[in-house]
Amino acid sequence: MAIKLIGFAQTLHTRRVILTLNELGLSYELEAITEVQTTKTEEFLANKHPFGKIPVLCDGDFIINESRAICRYLVSKYQEDAKTVLIPNDINKASLVEQYISYELSYFDPPLTKILIQEVFNKRRGEATDQAVVKQACEEIEKVLDVYEKILVRKDYLNGEYSLADLFHIP
């Protein structure tokens, strides 16, 4: 049975899953959701995501939600047959990938999300941009990027070789 991804391709979370699917060379069907009301139905809440969020991945009868969990699932299930290694088999290297994923979730994503909400999504909705929020988030992301510069000294990728941690920073 084919892999089905339920989501909105313009969101960072859905893009993260699409990138992982593509890196693993997996074919999938995208069921585009553009209306928030669609994810708030009783059926969606009961069977897809209890908080009414996207993306959701359906792999046969197996359903999983939350983009980072979906990506880890895909790597765990399909990486062996893929050309790209996104999580190394070596426990030490794999643990470092998880560490960098945690950095992305804890330090990189929050200020970036604040900026995107203010600069992109608020503008699309016709809402005012809160410049104070943007300024503070830009200061936060600058500090994070300064740390990344130190981490990336003499290497092209966070873990020394391309991994799921790098992919999570792309969207």
Secondary structure, DSSP 8 states (H G I E B T S, - for coil): --EEEEE-TTSHHHHHHHHHHHHTT--EEEEE---GGGGGSHHHHHHT-TT--S-EEEETTEEEESHHHHHHHHHHHHGGGSSS-SS-SSHHHHHHHHHHHHHIIIIIHHHHHHHHIIIIIHHHTT----HHHHHHHHHHHHHHHHHHHHHTTT-SSTTSS--HHHHHH--
